[in-house]
Structures are given as structure tokens and as C-alpha cells.
């Protein structure tokens, strides 16, 4: 249970950090690359045994690590854009209500329970994402901002589903740090490639503040994944229940943070969306 609580707290912190990126005009891509360099360093330093790159490339989980590494870069960028354009609470809801995706795969891949309440909860969750993401008084051009919450929804769901699949089938308990570090290392490589391509078109100084922002992001990012994997290794919880409890905790906590810390404004539709998000996720948990 302690790993689950830590995962909720640290994951909420990531949304807050992304919000500050917008306030302090941080170059998101550069900070994300630094973040992954820090995160994979923590992973390899935390692994107790010596291992070579060749051995890592022959691990059974390496293909899953490559897929997750690419997804991490893309979805972290989308998460940052969502937090800045739509707000911390919307970013949290869009990302964490994606729990419906791993729940769906949990039923079909692992034979986890499916009930009427779970189906109702999933349906309500989907409606909640839309309502919570709407902004009043926006032009049609500005409403294009809904693209980021939608991408975040499906991308986060793909990450959770893949993480669970690889953890169940390929990652031994004593290799969590090594696996996490490898995923972050691959994400860093993808990020550096993107930065390299961008620098060909236009060279700009890296910027000390982007490095500092990456370090601040990298440490909690590493532990958010480690604690989630460790929570998933608890055989007393179905993954559908664990993901649901984890995500509703993040939705509630980040909503409170958005209201208190950033004074985010909520329309009636947004409030209904948040309310439905909590109801939907609770129904899935009860089911």
C-alpha cells in the first residue's frame, strides 16, 4: 500500500512541475531529455549487480523497453502541453482516466473480473474526460487544445497497459531498477535524436534553467515508475483495481492542487467532469 501512496503523491507532483515549466518559460523538450538522463542514471545506480550494455540488449524485456522509451518522450511532451494549455487538473484527468484502457486489457489478457458496475464506471470515465477538458468561451481555433487531452488519454493508457504486460511476463522483482533505468535511457536517446534534428534547422543555447528543470523533473519521474511497478508486483490486487485506485488518487489530489495552488477556474461542465471522474473510478474499484 505504501508504494501505491507514494506513486499517487509523486505522479501528482509531475503535473505541478509541468505547470511551472509554462510559468518559467522552460523549453519542454530540452528539460525532458535532461530528465531522462537523470532518471536512467538513478536506475543504473540503484541496480546492485554489474551489467554490460550487451547483456541489457539481450534481456527478454528489451523490446518492451524500446517501445516504452519512445512513448515516454512523446507522452511527456503531450502531458506538459496539456498542463500548460488546459491546466493541471485537466492534464491529470485526461492522463489518469486512461485507466479504462489497462482495465480493458486486464480483463482480456489476464482474465480479471468484469461486472456491470465496471462497464458503467468505464463509460462514465470516458464522458468525464470530455467534460473536464472543455473550456468555456473559446473560439473554434482555441478548442483545438482538446487534441492534447485526447492524445494524453490514449498515450497514458498505452503506457500503463504495456508496463503491466512487460512487468507480468518479463521483469523479475530484482530487475525493476535495471528495467526502469533502461526505459529511461532509451527515452533519453530518442529525445537527443529529436533535439539533434531540431538543432540542424535552428541552433539555440541549451540554457541552464532547462538543465535545472530537467533535474527537478527527473528524480520524481524515476521514482513514479519504480513505485508503480513495485505496487503492480503486489499479487493481492488485480491490476484493474490498482490502476483505478492509483489514478483516482492522482485525479483528486491534482484537482485540489490546481484549485489551491494555481487558482484554476472551473466551469459547470468541468465540475461535472471531475465529479463523474471520481464516480466512474470508484465504481470500477467497487466492481
Secondary structure by P-SEA (a helix, b strand, c coil): caaaaaaaaaaaaaaaaaaaaaaaccaaaaaaaaaaaaaaaaaaaaccccccaaaaaaccaaaaaaaaaaaaaaaaaaaaaaaaaccaaaaaaaaaacaaaaaaaaaccccccccaaaaaaaaaaaaaaaaaaccccccccccccaaaaaaaaaaaaaaaaaaaaaaaccccccaaaaaaaaaaaaaaaaaaaaaaaaaaabbbbccaaaaaaaaaaaaaaaaaaaaaaaaaacccccaaaaaaaaaaaaaaaaaaaaaccccccccaaaaaaaaaaaaaaaaaaac
